[in-house]
Amino acid sequence: MNQQALSAFIWSVADLLRGDYKQSEYGRVILPFTVLRRLDCVLAPTKAKVLAEGAKKAAAGLNPDPFLKRIVGTAGFYNTSKLDLPTLAGDQDHIRENLYAYVQGFSPEARDIFERFDFHAQVERLAKAGLLYLVVEKFAAIDLHPDRVDNAQMGHVFEELIRKFAELSNETAGEHFTPREVIRLMVNLIFIEDDDVLSPGNAVVRTVYDPTAGTGGMLSVAAEHLLAHNPAARLTLFGQELNDESYAICKADMLIRGQPVENMAPGNTLSDDGHAGRRFDYMLSNPPFGVEWKKVEKIVRAEHERQGFDGRFGPGLPRVSDGSMLFLLHLVAKMSPVVNGEGGSRFGIVLNGSPLFTGGAGSGESEIRRYLLENDLVEAIIGLPTDMFYNTGIATYVWIVSNKKDDDRRGQVQLIDASSFWRKMRKSLGSKRREMGDDDIALVTRLFGGFTEAERITVLDAEGRELEQRIVTGIDDVPAAPEGGRLKRVPISRIFRNEDFGYTTITVERPLRDDAGEIVLGLKGKQKGKPQPDSSMRDTENVPLGEDIEAYFAREVLPHAPDAWIDEARTKIGYEIPFNRHFYVFEPPRPLEVIDAELKAVTAKIMRMLGEMAE
């Protein structure tokens, strides 16, 4: 059964629920039962052996847990009940008590999943409505064994179901998962330069962490990507998730993958770090965009003030209205240190445009950017196409951050404008109308891996018609312009020094004057005899970092305000990354004679049409 058919089949359960459940409540039943059937199918091949071994060890007075886990192998969980969903469907009269007994038979790590779903409440509600047996019968008919539906397909199914439920309940689907092509791009970028990890046969051990794990999509794609390149590699997955339903699905997926489920922590990452003190080799995250952190403000500020750089938020705190940069700092704090040239981390995080430029010099956002750039942590920032996410059409950016830069990258940041690398989807999914194809992902990966500047060159003929388009990374690749035509050149990859994003904000003061136009002088203390500033004429100037401030002041300010001076006490260092400005290409307006000719042609056409109508 393909993914679309499977989603449709599971979704058909909604027909049973209609009337007794609101549409926005369908997920409370369908999601836990889908997980239950998935676990049911995973355990089916070892069911008989588990029951026999469990009975044997119980008779001997031994704890059966380690023995049963050895039987189920990578599954890492088991069920000691003689029941399963098909058996339950064969006994309509005792469906409720049998279902409880079956779920109670799971090992503790699996039982917790159904507690997170509040499964008991839904079973009671279904039984009261006379729907419990019908729902169980429906799910018992689906084969969700990994041999029939692999983990990647199952992940897509869960994401499709959550998206539909989120739309019906007017919630935000994007809080639960990230488009798979965006994840594949991020995974490509964080692994690309690590040959020892990707080399087949190299039995490396690595950790991957997602502090906003959702349903586990990022972790799953990372695991699949690495194992496809190097089956000998051992990858341990870690995550944390706030939403109980998403956490339950993520935990179920990790159980099936044989990952230690204790590595998946519930709760709010910012206020209650589920992996305190631990560091990771790779990290991925898509934190919520523009969501305030007022609920955890007290705890976060306390950590910032008491622990400083020994905690996670030492560099600064962003405004309360958007907490995405707190997740950025959280990941920086989780980076493995580089010791004698070994170790280190790289991570990818999806952010909206605000963290690039919000906040002036001295603000929390600017101080966070300053910390990242002055410590040479930012490798690249990739601008994604708009309309890529399920809940927003705004511009988004992938930041690649690392404390183990190659020598040729040190002191530099690569900006890649991938906003035009997309294809239109055949069917929109919420706000998602575009997707990146394999070729688009490969191009961005190649530009990042090559650490090269590049531009898109369009060859236009004399009439402005497009003849050819290509991506070039060297002067020798530039095509020649045709006779009478021209080349349209648009940068798509640029490399900057870290300090190019820094500036010094100086405060320019002008003297206060009395009614006679005379400068007012101070009368007391250190200000005695000095001109007093006129606050109404106060201004600021941003001087590029590294430029001589006095020379700038003499050139840009004094010719226009000879009586001005700099208030040294107010001078601040700031950083911003004006991404779009670096890729802006001025398009000269068309010549007036061309526009005039077009207008005359259109006017003539309209007059002919009116004449024909009059006849």
C-alpha angles and dihedrals in degrees: 000000000000124000097259093048091047092050090049092049094051090044089055087073084077087074088065093049098046111117097017094056132039114241090248089058098054092095092061088069105028099049098052093042091050090052091046092053091046091054090043092057094044091056097042097092093053098036098104094046092049092052093048094046092045092053091047095051093044090054089051091050093243130137102255096199101096092042094050092047088053089056096049090046116186092009088077094199137069144187122228096192118107087222132089132170096274089050090048090053088058094062110054096168095061100032097124100050092039092053091052090049091049095051090045088056093067119101113260097262090058095041090058089063092063092044088057089053090050084233095170092063092052094048090053092048093048091048092050090051092047091242103108097092093045092052093047091048091051094052094041087065094060121090107213099164112142089243088064100032114025124210093261092053091045090052090053090049092053091047092050092049094047091048091054093046091047091052092049093050093041090242129138113270091188090068089069106044149001127233108270095233090057090051091049090052092050093047091050091053099047093048101036100095098040103094093168090060097045098042110108114245095021104127097210124162117219139167128221124194136191116185091191097041100165107178091343098261096140093048092047094050091047091052093047092047095051096044091049089059098035118015090182093064119103114216122188116199126213131181149153129212133183101199111080097213093049090045091052092052092046091049091050090052091050091049091054091047091054093245119148103263092207085073089070109079126192124218142052111324094206098052100028114029105206092199102041113175095012125120128202139208097220133015137186131186143168103188119189114278120240096352116148121236097209092124091063097030096110094053095043094048091048091054091046094050100039102037102028110177090354086069131052101266104047099124094059148290125262123224114290092245093072124033100177093106089056088064088050090055091044090057092047088055089052095056117120111241122247110242120186090340093308132106124017132139143249126199141178124213131180115225136166122241098273098081089058096065114354115126131030128249111311095020121125093253093049092047090052091051089046092053093049095047099040089051090049095236102135113089101170145342118210121199110217127207117269120251091040100121130068097236105032140035096201126120114275133191136205113219117202109201126184141165092200103063119170115249094256091055098048114122092009141097126206119215117197121189105208094159091117095047100100147097128215116258118237089228126021119234107207106300091345108105100146137052137188114243127217091263091053092051091046092051094052090045091051093049092049094044092049092046089217138143115242142174138196111240120199118194112216128189125224091278093050095254117148113249102169142354129200143160113240130189101178140043092245091062096058110115121225119255114247119245108286091003133097145214122250108207121195121177116229101169126035133170124214137179114250091243091056087080095052130090141172117235111213125190113227116207130196123199123263111240130201126229090278091055093251121140113256112232128203117257104196143045121340091345094059110127093003125118112260118230122246104225091200090063096043114127139171134224128197111220117195111252111262095025117117106258096206092050090048091048093049092048103039106027115024096058087061099034112024092177094055126113138181120254098220093193091065097049113124137179117232139178132205134163108218093195099174094046090061092055099041114123118193112233110202114225116256116265114272092237090059092050091045091051091051092050091050091050092050092046091050091050091051092049091051091050091049090049091052091050091051091054 
